[in-house]
Amino acid sequence: MAQRYQLLIRDRHGFERSVPLTRSVTLGRQSLCDVVLSDSMISRNHLRLELRDDHWYAEDLQTTHGSFYKDQQLGRAVWQPGTPLRLADGAYTLTLVSTDQSSSELHLQAILETAQLLAEEVELEDLLEQSLDKLLAISRTDRGFLMLLEDGELNTRVQRNLGKELEGAIHLSLSSVHKVFETGDPVWILNVAEDDLLLNQHSIQRLELKTILCLPLLLQGRRLGVVYLDSRRPITEPPDRETFEAIVALCAIAIERTRLSEENLRTHVLATVGQVASSIVHDFKNGLFVLRGHADLLELSTQDTKVRHHSNKIIECVDRLTHLSQDVLDFAKVRVPHLETVELSTFLEGILEPMVPRAAELGVQLRTEGLVCQVKLDPGRFTRVMENVLSNALEATMDLHGEILVTWTQVTSGVQIRVKDRGRGIPRKVIKRIFEPFFSYGKKKGTGLGMATVKKIVEEHGGTLEFISEEGAGTEVIITLPDHPITDTVKSLDQSTGNHQALTENP
């Protein structure tokens, strides 16, 4: 019987989870920690658990709110199994548990623990974090990442102990990881020293890797994604391969179940919006029309400064509510766009021109660069798309003395329009909700329908919308419209000055 250890974690609300302990680990709030503790009282790197000479040592990493062992503030001490350890004055209570279990019992326990993911009602992002943590713990590997197939491409959704640039930080090229996804054939190497081909690779020698696992996430033959795990130290008691693949399959089921649940919720929200819009919004707009008419008459019929001030406030409020009502109607109603052939550079410059004074007041420079070309779109509807995107970019860039660059070019699938700012950027967890109805971020008076409406109008045009952002590094919105434009001239417009400059003129 082998001696095993488990870390029991209980948060301030009484929620408990267990993590198998087979090696030294770091606990903290940042995502690169081996065990992530999300409470705001926890430091980014809070606690280090180290296994040495068959004893576990607990060390507080000079944290703000401290760690406590036997009612004393912890520095570094031998941690006795069964004795609680408190973090940040009770944000979490940790207990080290020693167990003697057979291999089959451990396999069954690992499967049952993973199966609990199927019963949990959590957001997809949290589930991915939990899934990767569990796979790292069961496989006893040090690092890893999990990728999902989204919009036809594999995207990294969660990672541990790896930098932002995966290429070069892992032993396999990303093309090899993609191959695992495409073929469904896993990479299962428990000892690199026994694989002459891998041992001769420079990256293997540089990273001193010992264990490499890369498995596809499959559900009934359908590929959902891929998980990659590796370790710099040899695993003395490797996981049973069949058991581990079954656990990965359970993670895939839990991920797909959560994703479908979120999609069903979004569908329900859309249906509810449609019902509300059709039943009350038209009548609401009629009432607002009457209110604004009386406010206009009141303002015109008097020279009293106070009365005119109050009537202006009424008009401002009515206009804002009218705009909100129109957003709801536009979002709820399915429209067939009335396509017209427009000259794209002229169209976009016409939208930007009235925004230049406001941008100058905010300390933002507007620039456009692109080919003079023709494209088919609904001018009225697509104007709303650009106004929403540019308004968001202005708000994100204001007070930063930044720049907003609008470019357009011909691509294989049609015409691509890019709006790139150097603003504040958007946190990763917010990006996944950016097109969600009634969700607003960073706006004091946002309706929450702006980006949802943008996406809907672009899709009505048969186009696609991509949103790339990083907190502190700005945002780029990429709109692709299916068309075959006729290129004439290369032009550039500096919207901060309103001057046109012809860079290239085809004879």
Secondary structure by P-SEA (a helix, b strand, c coil): cbbbbbbbbbccccbbbbbbbcccccccccccccccccccccccccbbbbbcccbbbbbccccccccccccccccbbbbcccbbbbcccccbbbbbbbbbbcaaaaaaaaaaaaaccccccccaaaaaaaaaaaaaaaaccccccccccccccccccccccccccccccccccaaaaaaaaaacbbbbbccccccccccccaaaaaacccbbbbbbbcccccccbbbbbbbcccccccccaaaaaaaaaaaaaaaaaaaaaaaaaaaaaaaaaaaaaaccaaaaaaaaaaaaaaaaaaaaacccaaaaaaaaaaaaaaaaaaaaaaaaaaaaccccccccccaaaaaaaaaaccaaaaaaaacbbbbbbbccccccccaaaaaaaaaaaaaaaaaacccccbbbbbbbbbccccbbbbbbbccccccaaaaaacccccccccccccccaaaaaaaaaaaaacbbbbbbbccccbbbbbbbbbccccccccccccccccccccccccc
